[in-house]
Amino acid sequence: MKTMDYEEAKERFERLWKRYQNKYPAFIKSVRSKREHYLCFLKYPEEIRKHIYTTNAAESLNSRIENVRIKLGGHFQSVNILEINLMLQVDRLKQGRWKKPILTFKAKAYELLQIFNLKFYPETHKS
C-alpha cells in the first residue's frame, strides 16, 4: 500500500472540504482552520506514523481511569483523588507497557529530535 505524503494529503483534504462546503459550512470552516493539526502526523518519518496517528494510547489510559472510577462507585470524591489515580495509572504503564520503547521510535530518535528542534528550539532556548 502506497503511503501518502503531506502535499497529496493537503490536496485530498481540499477536495473533501469543497465537496461538503455548501452542505455544512460552519463545520467545514472549523475543520479547515485546523487542517494543519489533522495533517501534521504526515510530516513525521513514515515508519512511525502508524504509532502516532492512532488514539490507542490515550484510549487505553482513559479506559484504566474509567475502570477505577466505576470501582469507586461511579465518581471520584475529589480532584485530588482523580489526580492520584491518574498518577498511579501512568506509573503502572511506565512500569509495564511503556517500559520498553517502540524500536521504531528508538531508531528514529535523532530524526524526531531534529523535527522537535525545528519547531520548538526558539521557545525552549530563550536567553
KAZI-V185226 format. One record per pair of residues at least 12 apart in sequence whose C-alpha atoms are under 10 Angstrom apart, sorted by the first residue. I is the first residue (numbers start at 1). J is the second residue. D is the distance in whole Angstrom. If there is no record, write none. Layout:
BEGIN
i=(I | I)
j=(J | J)
d=(D | D)
END
This chain:
BEGIN
i=(3 | 3 | 4 | 4 | 5 | 5 | 5 | 5 | 5 | 6 | 6 | 6 | 6 | 6 | 6 | 7 | 7 | 7 | 9 | 9 | 9 | 10 | 10 | 10 | 10 | 13 | 13 | 13 | 13 | 13 | 14 | 14 | 16 | 17 | 17 | 17 | 38 | 39 | 40 | 41 | 43 | 44 | 44 | 44 | 44 | 45 | 45 | 45 | 45 | 45 | 45 | 47 | 47 | 47 | 47 | 48 | 48 | 48 | 48 | 48 | 48 | 48 | 51 | 51 | 51 | 57 | 60 | 61 | 61 | 61 | 61 | 62 | 62 | 64 | 64 | 64 | 64 | 64 | 65 | 65 | 65 | 65 | 65 | 65 | 68 | 68 | 68 | 68 | 69 | 69)
j=(42 | 46 | 42 | 46 | 39 | 42 | 43 | 44 | 46 | 39 | 40 | 41 | 42 | 43 | 44 | 39 | 42 | 43 | 38 | 39 | 42 | 35 | 36 | 38 | 39 | 31 | 32 | 35 | 38 | 39 | 32 | 35 | 28 | 29 | 31 | 32 | 53 | 53 | 53 | 53 | 115 | 108 | 111 | 112 | 115 | 104 | 105 | 108 | 111 | 112 | 115 | 104 | 105 | 107 | 108 | 102 | 103 | 104 | 105 | 107 | 108 | 112 | 102 | 104 | 105 | 98 | 93 | 86 | 89 | 90 | 93 | 86 | 89 | 85 | 86 | 89 | 90 | 93 | 82 | 85 | 86 | 88 | 89 | 90 | 82 | 85 | 86 | 89 | 82 | 85)
d=(10 | 8 | 8 | 9 | 10 | 6 | 8 | 10 | 9 | 7 | 8 | 9 | 5 | 6 | 10 | 10 | 9 | 10 | 10 | 7 | 8 | 8 | 9 | 10 | 8 | 10 | 9 | 8 | 10 | 9 | 8 | 9 | 10 | 9 | 8 | 7 | 9 | 9 | 9 | 6 | 9 | 10 | 9 | 8 | 8 | 10 | 10 | 8 | 8 | 8 | 10 | 7 | 9 | 10 | 9 | 9 | 10 | 6 | 7 | 10 | 8 | 10 | 9 | 9 | 9 | 10 | 10 | 8 | 7 | 8 | 8 | 9 | 10 | 9 | 9 | 7 | 9 | 10 | 8 | 7 | 7 | 10 | 7 | 10 | 9 | 8 | 10 | 9 | 9 | 9)
END
